[in-house]
Amino acid sequence: MSLLDLILGRPLPNREYQKRKLTAFEGVPAMGLDGLGSSAYGPEAALTVLMPLGAAGLAYIAYVMWPILGLLAVLFISYWQTIRAYPNNGGAYIVARENLGTNPSLLAATALMIDYVLNVAVGISAGVAALTSAIPPLHPYTLPLCLGILLTITLANLRGTGEASRLWAVPTYLFVASFFAIIGIGAYQAVTSGGHPQPLVPPPPLPDAAAAVSLWLLLRAFSAGCTAMTGVEAVSNGVGAFKEPRVDRGHRTLAAICAILGVLLAGIAYLANAYHIGAMDQTQDGYQSILSQLAGAVVGRGIFYYVAIGSALCILCLSANTSFVDFPRMCRLVAKDDFLPRAFATVGRRLVFSVGIVYLAITSGFLLTIFGGITDRLIPLFAIGAFLTFTLSQLGMVAHWRRELRTAKDARARHKIRASLAVNLIGTITTGVALAVILVAKFMEGAWITVLAIPPVLLLLKLTRRYYVALDARLREDGPISLRKADPPLVMIATEGWNRLTDRALQFALQISPDVVAVHICAMSGPDEDDSREAELRKQWSEDVEAPARRAGLRSPQLVVVDAPYRRLHAPLLRLVREAAKDRPDRVIAVLIPEVMKDRWWQHLLHSHRAWRVRHALLRYGGSHVVVIEIPWYLDEPKVQPEFDQAKTPDPVAQPGED
Amino acid sequence: MSLLDLILGRPLPNREYQKRKLTAFEGVPAMGLDGLGSSAYGPEAALTVLMPLGAAGLAYIAYVMWPILGLLAVLFISYWQTIRAYPNNGGAYIVARENLGTNPSLLAATALMIDYVLNVAVGISAGVAALTSAIPPLHPYTLPLCLGILLTITLANLRGTGEASRLWAVPTYLFVASFFAIIGIGAYQAVTSGGHPQPLVPPPPLPDAAAAVSLWLLLRAFSAGCTAMTGVEAVSNGVGAFKEPRVDRGHRTLAAICAILGVLLAGIAYLANAYHIGAMDQTQDGYQSILSQLAGAVVGRGIFYYVAIGSALCILCLSANTSFVDFPRMCRLVAKDDFLPRAFATVGRRLVFSVGIVYLAITSGFLLTIFGGITDRLIPLFAIGAFLTFTLSQLGMVAHWRRELRTAKDARARHKIRASLAVNLIGTITTGVALAVILVAKFMEGAWITVLAIPPVLLLLKLTRRYYVALDARLREDGPISLRKADPPLVMIATEGWNRLTDRALQFALQISPDVVAVHICAMSGPDEDDSREAELRKQWSEDVEAPARRAGLRSPQLVVVDAPYRRLHAPLLRLVREAAKDRPDRVIAVLIPEVMKDRWWQHLLHSHRAWRVRHALLRYGGSHVVVIEIPWYLDEPKVQPEFDQAKTPDPVAQPGED
């Protein structure tokens, strides 16, 4: 078993694809963690904006949270419809492509890609912030912790979406259960104490008011809080990952996610106000997240606190998992349309789109490193992409229903379509307004970076497609291929000396063509070499090669002796090739390169890499009349690698309950 | 002009080799800088050992320096003889190989290699110590300065030995002139003032005595001072680098180096005592080298001081150059005997042995980094290798003369040989004794590392040779090669789809063999792919390929459709190859790999690397009946690279005075 097998698991055959898909129960940890994790940093982001208002600011959280909950309801209904209308990894890209055209679809893809990358960075750094809030001595290790978690999630997802989601199911449902309990207990106490519950562990005192409330501040708080909604679109982007009936399973997953998220957002906002819990400065030591203060206030710092905060920490860290499920699937669709490198559409060893996963890990790791692992600086970059996607997706659905309306005859069907259209229209308007607010509110804080990043990414997508289109135009060919009887190629063997390697090459050369030229290169190892050997060489050639060839009834290979004044094999060889091509431009020239195969790393130190260099130079500069033939020569005949016979091994026994 | 041409200069043809060789005037900077530079750190090292004696210790420097000068005289005479006896890059390795056998010669080679690497590190760090002595604010940048100088010397030597030595000639002769002047003025003043000259800039006061003098201390000072002698062997190792008459030029170079070194050592020791100059702790700020104190005491801190110290600094930094001249030449000889990788014997683009130069730079840079660029810690490691080499070389010459004596008949010749033998015998004994003293004196300080390092290096040399011997035994072949009329190969073309690339491959396949199998691999891009296309494929094949082949009078290629359940092209291909080989083990199987050639870096991102992977897997695991044929397909036909026509460009006009 190789190291790769150990880390990523054995390669999976295509026939296991269906088995690897998700149930709704697995769907929540797989795709919902972005949404659920948002409940931790959305309210926190809004409260951070309200910080300058001091204690008085807490009362305003309701003005921020109600619109957010309303928006959540609109998004829920409209994505419900999207899942039904586009049950194949729909998402904003496909909805926009089908209904709005190429450019809007690419805009949606760009926005989603930026959003997914940022989600990984924000999710993990929020998780680590929760961890350092619970264990302050870890604070200096913020960045290494972030990168370590990123690596863990990446490896889990490279093993497979199902594996990853089953791994994360425990902390997910633990988180939901404990925070439902905390919110329940807290709400009960708040209500029974007349709105002024006694915290078990009092939260730190709130700072004095440094500013007066303003509409601008509330709008900024709203736009910061909107990050709580990112992740709601995740299910619609990944419907294809579900087992059949996937629309049903998708609907159930979406409903679960939205319901949990709504309860959490409402509960946190209510209790923050009741218990006088405000945001703290994340860059300071002693920082505590809202969730940590809330849990402490409601249930004290007992075991339950640590279970709840531990699971919240996991959820936050793992909220990045949603990106790892959806980003590769979305990129695959874009790559299938030739707007991304085709490698994004390739199914990897574990039946996931490994290239997308690795790319996502690298870019978000880069972001985490640049920003030092602190969420706050990333949030302004974040919401634009998400809300741009929401709006485009809603707009696409509006176009979709309008087209449906044109073809539908039945009055009842038309009625239903009109209702759907209304929902998506409301969705378009509300998300569009939210987008505009966020854009204005956060522009100076860093949202301009996202806005600036979109056009170059769009351009790259379009250039990629242009390259592929041009390539395919050159490569494509219709109808029968043109075959003709052509002369066998001119075969050249270049060598500095003669041995079994070159014998094998000569033998093979004579098998494929009667026109064989052996090129003996002199003075390769430097000026001290005796280069007066040509006569001797020719004599030896006539005895050792020409005679046996004649005896075997073969046409004798020709010997050419050339100098390599610059001690480079490929230079005189390329010249010979070019001269030969000048004589007969239609003939293929095959250059034989015999090579000792190295199967230990140290052998690479002991052999020259001349074969590699010659091959490279010939392929790079030879031109299309040149063909390179590599003849391996083994010190020890290679053993059969077991992996190549895997297809013959019987199916592993299907696990019960998986189908 | 490429970047490489700019940094290293254009590639040089073999015919310029003689022109690139050295005169005696160039020989001193090329090979003498180790010896001359030693004059700076040898006395300093001895005085550092004497430090605990305080002011009283200075008087003992004479007891240390006289034996060293005597040893220098012995070495001079015996290397004079070695140069005459072995005028081809003789050196200890060849002398020992010819006269003492393989094991002693390998011991000499090992000792020399260690010595050369350490010389680079010690030389550069001594140079930087002199620099920080003159400009104390540079002290914190010791290591970066060391590595920068190493890079400069490496690049100069990669451009060519002659280029490097002409570059260093100015500081070399400036150094000699200025310190001869300083020693002359200082000696004059010391003598005229009755042995108590008045320093212009008084050296810092000497510390109080912390220990009493002992024989052990003097022996340690002697062994430390012996590092002043390293570099004397350099000329004998590199005689081949001189223009003809090389023995003459070698002798002149050796004489110049030894004379200058002798004057410097004697003068520094005399003046250090006269002016009360002692060593200072190198790791402390405010450190000043002996040379700096001496120049300040004799001529004050005027312009002359800075010229002298500047040139000394250059000399010290450049003393590493000797290693860069000799190490690659010595390694080449060892590599020609198959004890080192053969790449060490390859002449590089500028007619120097580039691999040796690069290897030397890497290992000494590694040492500099580990030791933080401070000489003192490296010196104990240093002298062992040098003196082991001296002793072996002397011993070899003794054996040489004894053999000569056996064959010489003429009485006068015998007399001369006996005289030579006597000199080398004295040399053997004195260097042997010095080696023993150094070994004992410095064993605990770090010389044990050198002693421990020798056996594994020796072992590596022997293992390398064993590999080459085994390889050659397998590859060598005497007499006529066995050629027979064999069937043309079975040609396989693997592809996922059909286009112009595969058409070219098919056309070429039919040129070299009537047995062509086209392998169509299904389900490569994952489980979603429609794999019910086989019937359609076969129909298309019969129309588009079989029919045209029949019309062209060619045997139709066969179509095989296989599944790649693990989405890896090479796995089913290797299985097919193995099955075909089972049927007819004597037949060669040629696998054609058509590939789009990428000439821009970003194309590598847009294309799959499947061709590379298939080629790799086939060569690695295919076995010796497999041959890989690469068929390049160019988006734009490649342009002829000018470098490949260099051999045709006329000779650059020979520069006057170079021959």
Chai-1 contact restraints between the chains, C-beta under 6 A:
chainA,res_idxA,chainB,res_idxB,connection_type,confidence,min_distance_angstrom,max_distance_angstrom,comment,restraint_id
A,P11,B,Y566,contact,1.0,0.0,6.0,A-B,restraint_1
A,P13,B,P565,contact,1.0,0.0,6.0,A-B,restraint_2
A,P13,B,Y566,contact,1.0,0.0,6.0,A-B,restraint_3
A,N14,B,A523,contact,1.0,0.0,6.0,A-B,restraint_4
A,N14,B,P527,contact,1.0,0.0,6.0,A-B,restraint_5
A,N14,B,P565,contact,1.0,0.0,6.0,A-B,restraint_6
A,Y17,B,P527,contact,1.0,0.0,6.0,A-B,restraint_7
A,P341,B,L605,contact,1.0,0.0,6.0,A-B,restraint_8
A,P341,B,L606,contact,1.0,0.0,6.0,A-B,restraint_9
A,T346,B,S525,contact,1.0,0.0,6.0,A-B,restraint_10
A,V347,B,G526,contact,1.0,0.0,6.0,A-B,restraint_11
A,V347,B,R567,contact,1.0,0.0,6.0,A-B,restraint_12
A,L475,B,N499,contact,1.0,0.0,6.0,A-B,restraint_13
A,L475,B,R500,contact,1.0,0.0,6.0,A-B,restraint_14
A,E477,B,N499,contact,1.0,0.0,6.0,A-B,restraint_15
A,E477,B,R500,contact,1.0,0.0,6.0,A-B,restraint_16
A,P480,B,D544,contact,1.0,0.0,6.0,A-B,restraint_17
A,P480,B,P548,contact,1.0,0.0,6.0,A-B,restraint_18
A,I481,B,D503,contact,1.0,0.0,6.0,A-B,restraint_19
A,I481,B,D544,contact,1.0,0.0,6.0,A-B,restraint_20
A,I481,B,P548,contact,1.0,0.0,6.0,A-B,restraint_21
A,L483,B,P548,contact,1.0,0.0,6.0,A-B,restraint_22
A,L483,B,A549,contact,1.0,0.0,6.0,A-B,restraint_23
A,L483,B,A552,contact,1.0,0.0,6.0,A-B,restraint_24
A,R484,B,A552,contact,1.0,0.0,6.0,A-B,restraint_25
A,K485,B,A552,contact,1.0,0.0,6.0,A-B,restraint_26
A,K485,B,G553,contact,1.0,0.0,6.0,A-B,restraint_27
A,A486,B,Q511,contact,1.0,0.0,6.0,A-B,restraint_28
A,P488,B,Q511,contact,1.0,0.0,6.0,A-B,restraint_29
A,N499,B,L475,contact,1.0,0.0,6.0,A-B,restraint_30
A,N499,B,E477,contact,1.0,0.0,6.0,A-B,restraint_31
A,R500,B,L475,contact,1.0,0.0,6.0,A-B,restraint_32
A,R500,B,E477,contact,1.0,0.0,6.0,A-B,restraint_33
A,D503,B,I481,contact,1.0,0.0,6.0,A-B,restraint_34
A,Q511,B,A486,contact,1.0,0.0,6.0,A-B,restraint_35
A,Q511,B,P488,contact,1.0,0.0,6.0,A-B,restraint_36
A,I512,B,I512,contact,1.0,0.0,6.0,A-B,restraint_37
A,A523,B,N14,contact,1.0,0.0,6.0,A-B,restraint_38
A,S525,B,T346,contact,1.0,0.0,6.0,A-B,restraint_39
A,G526,B,V347,contact,1.0,0.0,6.0,A-B,restraint_40
A,P527,B,N14,contact,1.0,0.0,6.0,A-B,restraint_41
A,P527,B,Y17,contact,1.0,0.0,6.0,A-B,restraint_42
A,D544,B,P480,contact,1.0,0.0,6.0,A-B,restraint_43
A,D544,B,I481,contact,1.0,0.0,6.0,A-B,restraint_44
A,P548,B,P480,contact,1.0,0.0,6.0,A-B,restraint_45
A,P548,B,I481,contact,1.0,0.0,6.0,A-B,restraint_46
A,P548,B,L483,contact,1.0,0.0,6.0,A-B,restraint_47
A,A549,B,L483,contact,1.0,0.0,6.0,A-B,restraint_48
A,A552,B,L483,contact,1.0,0.0,6.0,A-B,restraint_49
A,A552,B,R484,contact,1.0,0.0,6.0,A-B,restraint_50
A,A552,B,K485,contact,1.0,0.0,6.0,A-B,restraint_51
A,G553,B,K485,contact,1.0,0.0,6.0,A-B,restraint_52
A,P565,B,P13,contact,1.0,0.0,6.0,A-B,restraint_53
A,P565,B,N14,contact,1.0,0.0,6.0,A-B,restraint_54
A,P565,B,A647,contact,1.0,0.0,6.0,A-B,restraint_55
A,Y566,B,P11,contact,1.0,0.0,6.0,A-B,restraint_56
A,Y566,B,P13,contact,1.0,0.0,6.0,A-B,restraint_57
A,R567,B,V347,contact,1.0,0.0,6.0,A-B,restraint_58
A,A571,B,F644,contact,1.0,0.0,6.0,A-B,restraint_59
A,L574,B,F644,contact,1.0,0.0,6.0,A-B,restraint_60
A,L605,B,P341,contact,1.0,0.0,6.0,A-B,restraint_61
A,L606,B,P341,contact,1.0,0.0,6.0,A-B,restraint_62
A,L619,B,P632,contact,1.0,0.0,6.0,A-B,restraint_63
A,Y621,B,P638,contact,1.0,0.0,6.0,A-B,restraint_64
A,Y621,B,Q641,contact,1.0,0.0,6.0,A-B,restraint_65
A,G623,B,E637,contact,1.0,0.0,6.0,A-B,restraint_66
A,G623,B,P638,contact,1.0,0.0,6.0,A-B,restraint_67
A,S624,B,Y634,contact,1.0,0.0,6.0,A-B,restraint_68
A,V627,B,I631,contact,1.0,0.0,6.0,A-B,restraint_69
A,V628,B,E630,contact,1.0,0.0,6.0,A-B,restraint_70
A,I629,B,I629,contact,1.0,0.0,6.0,A-B,restraint_71
A,E630,B,V628,contact,1.0,0.0,6.0,A-B,restraint_72
A,I631,B,V627,contact,1.0,0.0,6.0,A-B,restraint_73
A,P632,B,L619,contact,1.0,0.0,6.0,A-B,restraint_74
A,Y634,B,S624,contact,1.0,0.0,6.0,A-B,restraint_75
A,E637,B,G623,contact,1.0,0.0,6.0,A-B,restraint_76
A,P638,B,Y621,contact,1.0,0.0,6.0,A-B,restraint_77
A,P638,B,G623,contact,1.0,0.0,6.0,A-B,restraint_78
A,Q641,B,Y621,contact,1.0,0.0,6.0,A-B,restraint_79
A,F644,B,A571,contact,1.0,0.0,6.0,A-B,restraint_80
A,F644,B,L574,contact,1.0,0.0,6.0,A-B,restraint_81
A,A647,B,P565,contact,1.0,0.0,6.0,A-B,restraint_82
